[in-house]
């Protein structure tokens, strides 16, 4: 989100702004700066845009990382329960609680760790992708927006597409 507002952007999916709202301001500022830097870099090097778009297609978002981590920890906990000690059943139970919390609230404690490790929300990835596509001229029918408007346009153009 390129705006400086501290309130959530209500045009984004509900779970996305919850993750961003519960992230440290420094992480959020670094993500925004990263998008701006990427767009500036690629504006000067348009031939590199397709490669960056391919990287963004492969980038894991926070939700995918939560799901993969939960699956790995659940299987590991069940294996440890079966092979080592039945008290390891607490691991999949804890993971299940976090998954339920994430499903209900759109956020859970592992999200903070994943954000610090560099994982972005789908909306943050989409913001960069849409900015790059605008640089390529894919959205000419929308006119030529100022860089500050890219975020709003990215959300409006791709709303629901990234689900």
ChimeraX attribute file (.defattr): number of C-alpha atoms within 10 A of each C-alpha:
attribute: neighborCount
match mode: 1-to-1
recipient: residues
	/A:1	24
	/A:2	19
	/A:3	13
	/A:4	8
	/A:5	8
	/A:6	9
	/A:7	9
	/A:8	14
	/A:9	17
	/A:10	9
	/A:11	11
	/A:12	18
	/A:13	15
	/A:14	13
	/A:15	18
	/A:16	21
	/A:17	21
	/A:18	17
	/A:19	21
	/A:20	24
	/A:21	16
	/A:22	15
	/A:23	17
	/A:24	12
	/A:25	12
	/A:26	10
	/A:27	17
	/A:28	19
	/A:29	14
	/A:30	12
	/A:31	22
	/A:32	19
	/A:33	14
	/A:34	13
	/A:35	21
	/A:36	18
	/A:37	13
	/A:38	16
	/A:39	23
	/A:40	14
	/A:41	13
	/A:42	19
	/A:43	17
	/A:44	10
	/A:45	10
	/A:46	13
	/A:47	11
	/A:48	12
	/A:49	20
	/A:50	14
	/A:51	10
	/A:52	16
	/A:53	17
	/A:54	11
	/A:55	12
	/A:56	15
	/A:57	12
	/A:58	9
	/A:59	14
	/A:60	17
	/A:61	19
	/A:62	22
	/A:63	21
	/A:64	14
	/A:65	16
	/A:66	20
	/A:67	12
	/A:68	12
	/A:69	14
	/A:70	20
	/A:71	15
	/A:72	14
	/A:73	17
	/A:74	20
	/A:75	14
	/A:76	16
	/A:77	24
	/A:78	20
	/A:79	15
	/A:80	16
	/A:81	17
	/A:82	13
	/A:83	10
	/A:84	11
	/A:85	12
	/A:86	13
	/A:87	11
	/A:88	17
	/A:89	17
	/A:90	14
	/A:91	19
	/A:92	20
	/A:93	14
	/A:94	15
	/A:95	20
	/A:96	16
	/A:97	13
	/A:98	19
	/A:99	19
	/A:100	14
	/A:101	14
	/A:102	19
	/A:103	12
	/A:104	11
	/A:105	13
	/A:106	17
	/A:107	25
	/A:108	19
	/A:109	11
	/A:110	17
	/A:111	23
	/A:112	18
	/A:113	11
	/A:114	16
	/A:115	21
	/A:116	13
	/A:117	10
	/A:118	13
	/A:119	21
	/A:120	25
	/A:121	20
	/A:122	20
	/A:123	23
	/A:124	23
	/A:125	20
	/A:126	22
	/A:127	24
	/A:128	26
	/A:129	23
	/A:130	23
	/A:131	25
	/A:132	24
	/A:133	18
	/A:134	22
	/A:135	19
	/A:136	16
	/A:137	13
	/A:138	12
	/A:139	16
	/A:140	12
	/A:141	7
	/A:142	11
	/A:143	9
	/A:144	13
	/A:145	12
	/A:146	7
	/A:147	13
	/A:148	12
	/A:149	13
	/A:150	20
	/A:151	21
	/A:152	16
	/A:153	18
	/A:154	20
	/A:155	21
	/A:156	12
	/A:157	14
	/A:158	15
	/A:159	15
	/A:160	10
	/A:161	8
	/A:162	10
	/A:163	8
